[in-house]
Amino acid sequence: MATCLPERPSFTTESERMVWRLVREQLPPDAILLANYRVTDRTKDHEADLVVVLPGAGIAVVEVKGRSARHDGRYWYIDRGGRPTRMDPVGQARAAKYALRAYVEGDPRWAGRERVRWGHLVVLPFSPVPDDFALADCPRWMVIDREQLADIVPLIGSALRQLDVPHPGPDTDDTATLEEILAGRPLPMGDLLGEAAERAEQVERLTEQQAVILGAIQLLSRVEVRGGAGSGKTWLAVEQARRLSRRGLRVALMCYSRGLSAYLVRRCATLRRTERPAYVGTFHGLGQQWGASAGSEDDSDFWERRLPSEMAALAAALPPGQRFDAVVVDEAQDFADSWWTPVLASLREEESGGVFVFTDEGQRVFSRFGQVPIPLVPLLLETNLRNTRPIAESFKPLTPVQMRIGPVDGPPVRFVACTTELALETADTEVDRLLEDWRPQDVALLTTGPRHPEQSQRQGHGQDWYWESFWDDAQVFYGHVLGFKGLERRAVVLAVNESGDRDRARERLYVGLSRARDQLVVCGDPEHIRRIGGPQVAARLGLPGSR
């Protein structure tokens, strides 16, 4: 397909949209198509509806007019608001052509090149034009009407070749230079932090627009919101808990992982007192708030089986004042079947109390396979909003649902090939490189296998101290993908340092690839990543030997 600048233009009229689509479909791959291209000279501002660069033929500036365009023998008219208004489509196209030609030929990159053929045309996509139509400044071959649209590109080429000028059409080299010139000479790139801040504002605005679905479900009490990484689930979970609390309901906002829990606590602390949920934290922390026994960090049977069983008994005995009107669960795919018994038992109305869960089956990285044991109305989030397009494209093949990629662009994903054994050492080097442009608080190093020694050392001070360091502006954060679900950093180095094909390796890779908002660096063995991620992920990461 031809190069289109912009790739997805917006149009004020359907006639312009239709002609652009037809031209795009008929153009050869080495052509260029511009839409709504503006150029300013010292006399006025010009706008070309379309600019068509046809190698071997020339450059055509095209003016498109809708069905009410006509000529009365003296003047051109078009209806606006039901009233005829004089216009001059030929003059518009001609003036834009000369202004654009002057701009191109005045660019240093065009210096020394021979002038190429330039022309201008008028397209009337909804009007017939008789064969004997002719104006002094517009012969019939300069007008394309509705009967000729099927051959619009050949007719543009034919019109250019009819110009009796000693200039050729652009060759391949000319076309490449024209593409650079027409794309503009931008300001030097700003600093990465400024660009990231601007992207963050755009993401925040797009995510807030997702809140419309919460308005749509305000009369529903039991809902499951499904969405892939970056679709705004956590933002919506907090917003739903805030809205329910503002209505005077007693709400619990919970999740499984301590890292996400720490984020939820901090986020809710910024809300007004009347909007804060009654409980914010982990599922297991709720049990300890009820007075459940304490367990040791390394006793997995306590956390997975004995504590949830004790919580079920405590929940059944809760007085009405300690029960909840609604529970909101983020990353609910992490919950085991037995955990839902105390969650539902903590509701004032177990049969009708509010249950709102936010899930991503692709991030089911733990061995437990629980399901919410009650009927829920499913809603699907289909667009990735948080990650830049290159990052979102890298993990798109791993998402459990087909995701649309949002409009936020950014740096390409970088892959650094190394052995599994050297993944951590390589990742350390890449962190140092990132710190040339990013601040420590913008960067995280995540692992899929053994933890980084720095993470182990920090966790030796206790989990609370460790997760508090996530907000330390002076430190790079070191973590594991299992504990980083629901969290993010502007720049992430992912060390794929697990050996063999461990269970849930594909899901861990998905989580790791999706944690960076702006810049992602992946370090690992290409064959191992190709084996667990598949050929599509390998190609999108640019692994050696991939197409």
C-alpha positions in Angstrom: 0.0 0.0 0.0 1.1 3.6 -0.7 2.5 5.7 2.0 -0.3 7.8 3.5 0.5 11.0 5.5 -1.3 11.0 7.9 -2.0 7.3 8.0 -5.6 7.8 9.2 -6.7 11.4 8.3 -9.9 13.0 9.5 -12.2 14.7 7.0 -14.9 17.4 7.2 -16.8 16.0 4.2 -17.8 12.6 3.0 -16.7 13.5 -0.6 -13.1 14.0 0.6 -13.2 10.8 2.6 -14.5 8.8 -0.4 -12.0 10.2 -2.9 -9.1 9.6 -0.5 -10.2 6.0 0.0 -10.5 5.4 -3.7 -7.1 7.0 -4.5 -5.4 5.0 -1.7 -6.8 1.7 -3.0 -5.6 2.4 -6.6 -2.1 3.9 -5.9 1.0 1.8 -6.4 3.1 0.9 -3.4 5.8 3.4 -4.1 3.4 6.4 -4.3 2.6 8.9 -1.6 -0.8 10.3 -0.6 -1.3 13.3 1.6 -4.6 14.5 2.9 -5.6 18.0 4.2 -2.1 19.2 3.7 -1.5 22.8 4.8 1.2 25.0 3.5 1.7 28.7 4.3 3.6 31.3 2.3 4.0 35.0 2.7 0.7 35.7 1.0 -1.8 33.3 2.6 -2.5 29.9 4.1 -3.3 27.1 1.6 -4.8 23.7 2.1 -4.7 20.9 -0.4 -7.5 18.3 -0.1 -5.2 15.7 -1.5 -1.6 15.6 -2.8 -0.7 12.6 -4.9 3.0 11.8 -5.6 3.1 9.4 -8.6 6.6 8.1 -9.4 7.2 8.5 -13.1 4.2 10.8 -13.6 4.4 13.8 -11.3 2.9 15.5 -8.3 -0.8 16.4 -8.4 -2.7 18.7 -6.0 -6.3 17.7 -6.0 -9.3 19.8 -4.9 -12.4 17.8 -4.1 -15.9 19.4 -4.2 -19.2 17.7 -3.2 -22.5 17.2 -5.1 -23.7 20.8 -5.0 -20.7 22.1 -6.9 -21.5 23.7 -10.3 -20.4 26.3 -12.8 -22.8 28.7 -14.4 -20.6 29.7 -17.3 -18.9 32.5 -15.4 -18.4 31.3 -11.8 -18.2 28.2 -9.7 -20.7 27.8 -6.9 -21.4 25.4 -4.0 -24.4 25.4 -1.7 -23.7 26.2 2.0 -26.7 26.3 4.3 -29.0 26.1 1.4 -27.5 29.2 -0.3 -25.3 29.3 -3.3 -21.8 30.5 -2.5 -19.1 31.5 -5.0 -15.9 29.5 -4.9 -12.9 28.8 -7.1 -11.7 25.2 -6.8 -9.3 25.6 -9.8 -7.7 28.6 -8.2 -7.5 26.9 -4.8 -5.7 23.9 -6.3 -3.4 26.0 -8.4 -2.4 28.3 -5.5 -1.8 25.3 -3.2 0.3 23.7 -5.9 2.6 26.6 -6.3 2.9 27.2 -2.6 3.7 23.5 -2.0 6.2 23.4 -4.9 8.0 26.4 -3.5 8.2 24.8 -0.1 9.6 21.5 -1.5 12.2 23.2 -3.7 13.2 25.5 -0.9 14.2 22.6 1.3 17.9 22.0 1.6 17.3 18.3 1.0 16.0 19.1 -2.5 19.0 21.2 -3.5 20.7 20.2 -6.7 17.7 18.1 -7.9 16.0 18.6 -11.2 12.5 20.1 -11.0 9.7 17.4 -11.4 6.3 17.7 -13.0 3.6 19.4 -10.9 -0.1 19.6 -11.8 -3.5 20.4 -10.3 -6.9 18.8 -10.8 -10.5 19.1 -9.6 -12.6 16.0 -8.6 -16.4 16.1 -8.4 -17.2 12.7 -7.0 -21.0 13.1 -7.0 -21.5 15.2 -10.2 -21.5 14.3 -14.0 -19.4 16.5 -16.2 -20.1 16.6 -19.9 -17.4 15.7 -22.4 -17.5 19.1 -24.0 -16.9 21.0 -20.7 -14.1 23.5 -21.0 -12.9 26.6 -19.2 -9.9 28.7 -20.1 -8.1 27.7 -16.9 -9.6 24.2 -16.6 -9.8 21.9 -19.6 -12.0 18.7 -19.4 -9.0 16.5 -18.7 -8.3 18.4 -15.5 -11.7 17.4 -14.0 -12.6 13.9 -12.8 -16.3 13.3 -12.3 -18.4 10.5 -10.7 -18.3 8.3 -13.8 -14.5 8.2 -13.8 -13.8 7.4 -10.2 -13.0 3.7 -10.9 -10.0 5.0 -12.8 -9.1 8.0 -10.7 -5.4 7.2 -10.3 -4.8 6.4 -14.0 -6.6 9.7 -14.9 -4.4 11.7 -12.4 -1.4 10.2 -14.1 -2.7 10.9 -17.6 -3.5 14.5 -16.6 0.1 15.0 -15.3 1.6 13.5 -18.5 -0.5 15.9 -20.7 1.3 18.9 -19.2 3.7 20.2 -21.8 6.6 20.9 -19.5 10.3 19.7 -19.7 10.1 18.1 -16.3 9.9 14.4 -15.6 7.9 12.6 -12.9 9.8 11.9 -9.7 11.9 8.8 -9.6 12.4 6.5 -6.6 15.0 8.6 -5.0 13.0 11.8 -5.6 10.0 10.1 -4.0 11.9 9.1 -0.9 13.2 12.7 -0.5 9.7 14.1 -1.0 8.4 11.9 1.7 11.0 13.3 4.1 10.3 16.9 3.1 6.6 16.6 3.2 6.7 15.0 6.7 8.3 18.3 7.8 11.4 19.4 9.6 10.4 18.9 13.3 11.9 20.5 16.3 14.7 18.5 17.9 13.4 15.7 20.1 12.6 16.8 23.6 13.8 14.9 26.6 12.2 11.5 27.3 10.7 12.6 30.6 8.8 15.4 28.9 7.6 13.1 26.2 6.6 10.5 28.8 4.7 13.1 30.8 2.8 14.1 27.7 1.9 10.5 26.9 0.8 10.0 30.6 -1.6 12.9 30.2 -3.1 11.4 27.1 -3.4 8.0 28.7 -5.1 9.5 31.8 -7.6 11.2 29.5 -8.3 8.1 27.5 -8.6 6.0 30.7 -11.1 8.4 32.3 -13.2 8.0 29.2 -13.5 4.3 30.1 -15.5 5.4 33.1 -18.6 5.6 30.9 -19.0 1.8 31.4 -19.4 2.4 35.2 -22.3 4.7 34.5 -23.8 2.0 32.3 -23.7 -0.6 35.1 -24.9 1.5 38.0 -28.1 -0.4 38.2 -26.3 -3.8 38.2 -24.9 -5.3 41.4 -22.8 -8.2 40.1 -20.4 -7.5 37.2 -17.2 -9.0 35.8 -15.0 -6.6 33.8 -12.6 -8.5 31.6 -9.7 -6.9 29.8 -6.1 -7.4 28.8 -3.1 -5.7 30.2 -3.2 -1.9 29.8 -7.0 -1.7 29.4 -7.5 0.3 32.5 -9.0 -2.3 34.8 -7.2 -1.2 38.0 -8.2 2.5 37.4 -11.8 1.4 36.9 -11.7 -0.8 40.0 -10.7 2.1 42.1 -13.2 4.4 40.4 -16.0 1.9 41.0 -15.1 1.6 44.7 -15.0 5.4 45.0 -18.4 5.8 43.4 -20.0 3.1 45.6 -18.5 4.7 48.7 -19.7 8.1 47.7 -23.2 6.7 47.7 -22.8 5.8 51.4 -22.1 2.1 50.9 -19.6 0.2 52.9 -17.1 -1.1 50.3 -14.1 -3.4 50.3 -11.5 -3.0 47.6 -9.1 -5.9 47.6 -6.6 -7.9 45.5 -4.2 -10.8 46.1 -0.7 -9.3 45.6 1.0 -7.0 48.2 2.4 -4.8 45.5 -0.9 -4.0 43.9 -2.4 -3.7 47.4 0.2 -1.1 48.3 -0.7 0.9 45.2 -4.5 0.7 46.0 -3.9 1.9 49.5 -1.9 4.9 48.3 -4.3 5.7 45.5 -7.4 5.6 47.8 -5.6 7.8 50.4 -5.8 10.7 47.9 -9.6 10.4 47.7 -12.0 12.5 49.8 -12.9 10.8 53.1 -16.5 10.2 52.0 -15.2 8.4 48.8 -12.7 6.1 50.5 -13.6 2.4 50.7 -14.0 1.0 54.2 -11.3 -1.6 53.5 -8.4 -1.4 51.0 -5.8 -4.2 50.9 -5.1 -7.8 50.2 -7.6 -10.6 50.7 -5.4 -12.2 53.4 -5.0 -8.8 55.1 -8.8 -8.6 55.5 -8.7 -11.8 57.5 -6.0 -10.5 59.8 -8.2 -7.4 60.3 -10.9 -9.7 61.4 -8.6 -11.2 64.0 -7.4 -14.3 62.1 -4.2 -15.9 63.3 -0.8 -14.7 62.0 1.3 -17.0 59.8 4.9 -17.1 58.8 6.0 -15.8 55.4 7.3 -19.2 54.2 4.2 -21.2 55.3 2.4 -21.4 52.0 -0.2 -23.9 53.3 -1.3 -21.3 55.9 -1.9 -18.6 53.3 -3.4 -20.8 50.6 -5.6 -23.1 52.8 -5.7 -22.7 56.6 -6.1 -18.9 56.7 -8.9 -18.8 54.1 -10.7 -21.5 56.0 -10.4 -19.5 59.2 -11.6 -16.4 57.4 -14.8 -18.2 56.2 -15.7 -18.9 59.9 -14.9 -15.3 60.9 -16.9 -13.8 58.1 -20.0 -15.9 59.0 -19.8 -14.4 62.5 -19.3 -10.7 61.5 -21.7 -8.3 63.1 -23.8 -6.2 60.6 -21.7 -3.1 61.2 -18.5 -4.8 59.9 -20.1 -6.3 56.8 -19.9 -4.8 53.4 -22.5 -3.6 51.0 -20.2 -4.3 48.0 -16.8 -5.8 47.3 -14.6 -4.8 44.4 -11.8 -7.3 43.5 -8.9 -6.4 41.2 -6.9 -9.1 39.4 -9.7 -11.5 40.5 -8.2 -14.4 38.5 -5.7 -14.7 41.3 -8.3 -15.8 43.8 -8.8 -19.5 44.6 -12.3 -21.1 44.8 -12.2 -21.3 48.6 -11.4 -17.6 49.0 -14.8 -16.6 47.6 -16.6 -18.2 50.6 -15.4 -15.5 53.1 -15.6 -12.7 50.5 -19.3 -13.4 49.8 -20.0 -14.2 53.5 -18.7 -10.7 54.4 -21.6 -9.1 52.5 -24.6 -7.7 54.4 -26.8 -9.3 51.7 -25.0 -12.4 50.5 -27.5 -13.1 47.8 -27.8 -9.6 46.4 -24.8 -7.5 47.7 -22.5 -5.8 45.2 -19.8 -7.9 43.6 -17.6 -6.3 41.0 -14.5 -8.2 39.7 -11.9 -7.2 37.3 -10.0 -10.0 35.5 -7.4 -10.9 32.9 -7.2 -14.6 32.2 -3.9 -14.1 30.4 -2.3 -13.0 33.7 -3.3 -16.2 35.6 0.3 -16.9 36.6 -0.4 -18.9 39.8 -1.2 -22.6 40.0 -4.6 -22.0 41.6 -7.6 -21.9 39.2 -10.5 -20.4 41.0 -13.7 -19.0 39.5 -16.2 -16.7 41.0 -19.0 -19.0 42.2 -21.9 -16.6 41.4 -23.4 -15.4 38.1 -21.9 -12.1 36.9 -22.7 -9.8 34.0 -19.6 -9.8 31.8 -18.2 -6.6 30.2 -15.2 -6.5 27.9 -12.5 -3.9 27.7 -11.1 -4.1 24.1 -8.5 -1.3 23.9 -5.0 -1.1 25.4 -4.7 2.5 26.7 -1.7 2.4 29.0 1.2 1.0 26.9 2.7 2.8 23.9 1.9 1.2 20.6 5.3 -0.6 20.2 5.0 -2.2 23.7 1.3 -3.2 23.2 2.1 -4.7 19.9 4.9 -6.8 21.5 2.5 -8.7 23.8 -0.7 -8.5 21.7 -0.4 -12.2 20.6 -0.4 -13.3 24.2 -3.6 -11.5 25.3 -6.6 -13.8 26.0 -9.0 -11.5 24.0 -8.3 -9.6 20.8 -7.2 -6.1 21.9 -7.2 -2.9 19.9 -4.0 -0.8 20.3 -4.5 2.7 21.5 -3.1 5.8 19.8 -0.1 6.6 22.1 3.2 6.1 20.2 6.7 5.8 21.7 10.2 4.3 21.3 10.5 0.8 19.8 10.9 -2.2 22.0 14.6 -3.3 22.2 15.6 -6.9 22.5 19.1 -7.9 23.8 20.1 -11.5 23.0 22.0 -13.3 25.8 22.0 -16.7 27.5 19.5 -17.4 30.2 22.4 -17.5 32.7 23.6 -14.0 31.7 20.1 -12.4 31.6 20.5 -10.7 35.0 24.0 -9.4 34.2 22.8 -8.1 30.8 19.7 -6.5 32.4 21.9 -4.7 34.9 23.9 -3.2 32.0 20.6 -2.1 30.3 19.4 -0.4 33.5 22.6 1.6 33.5 21.9 2.7 29.9 18.3 3.7 30.7 19.5 5.8 33.6 21.3 8.1 31.1 17.8 9.4 30.1 15.4 8.3 32.8 15.3 9.0 36.6 15.7 6.0 39.0 12.0 6.2 40.0 11.1 5.7 36.3 12.9 2.4 35.9 12.2 -1.2 37.1 14.1 -4.4 36.5 11.8 -7.4 36.5 12.7 -11.1 36.4 10.7 -14.1 35.2 12.8 -16.7 37.0 15.1 -16.3 40.1 14.9 -13.0 41.8 17.6 -10.3 41.4 20.0 -10.2 44.4 18.9 -6.6 45.0 15.3 -7.7 45.4 16.2 -10.4 47.8 18.3 -8.0 49.9 15.4 -5.5 50.1 12.9 -8.2 50.9 15.1 -9.2 53.8 14.0 -5.9 55.5 10.3 -7.2 55.4 7.6 -7.0 52.7 6.2 -3.7 53.9 9.7 -2.0 53.7 10.3 -3.6 50.3 7.0 -2.4 48.8 7.5 1.1 50.3 10.7 1.3 48.2 8.6 1.1 45.1 7.8 4.8 45.7 11.4 5.8 46.6 12.4 8.4 44.1 16.1 7.6 44.5 15.9 3.9 43.6 15.4 1.7 40.6 12.8 -0.9 41.6 13.8 -4.6 41.4 10.9 -7.1 41.3 9.5 -10.3 39.9 6.7 -10.4 37.4 4.5 -12.5 39.9 4.5 -9.6 42.3 4.3 -6.8 39.8 0.9 -7.6 38.3 -1.3 -4.5 38.2 1.8 -2.2 38.6 3.9 -0.3 36.0 7.0 1.8 35.4 7.8 4.2 32.6 10.8 2.1 31.6 11.2 -1.6 32.3 14.1 -4.0 31.7 12.7 -7.6 31.6 15.2 -10.3 32.3 13.8 -13.6 31.0 16.0 -15.7 33.3 14.0 -18.8 33.8 15.4 -22.1 32.5 13.5 -24.8 30.7 9.8 -24.6 30.0 8.3 -24.0 33.4 4.6 -24.1 34.0 2.8 -20.8 33.2 6.0 -19.4 31.5 3.9 -17.9 28.7 1.7 -16.0 31.2 4.8 -14.7 33.1 6.2 -13.4 29.8 2.9 -11.7 29.0 2.9 -9.9 32.4 6.6 -8.9 32.1 6.2 -7.4 28.6 3.1 -5.4 29.6 4.6 -3.6 32.7 6.3 -0.8 30.8 4.4 2.3 29.9 6.9 4.0 27.6 10.1 2.0 27.1 10.7 -1.7 27.2 14.0 -3.6 27.0 13.9 -7.5 26.9 17.0 -9.5 27.8 17.1 -13.3 27.2 17.7 -16.3 25.1 16.0 -15.9 21.7 15.2 -19.6 21.3 13.6 -19.8 24.8 11.5 -16.7 24.2 10.4 -18.0 20.8 9.5 -21.3 22.4 7.3 -19.9 25.1 6.0 -16.8 23.3 5.5 -18.2 19.8 6.6 -16.9 16.4 4.4 -13.8 16.5 5.9 -12.5 19.7 9.4 -13.4 18.4 8.8 -11.3 15.3 7.4 -8.4 17.2 10.4 -8.4 19.5 12.7 -8.5 16.6 14.4 -11.8 17.7 17.2 -13.0 15.4 15.8 -15.2 12.6 12.2 -14.0 13.0 10.2 -12.4 10.2 
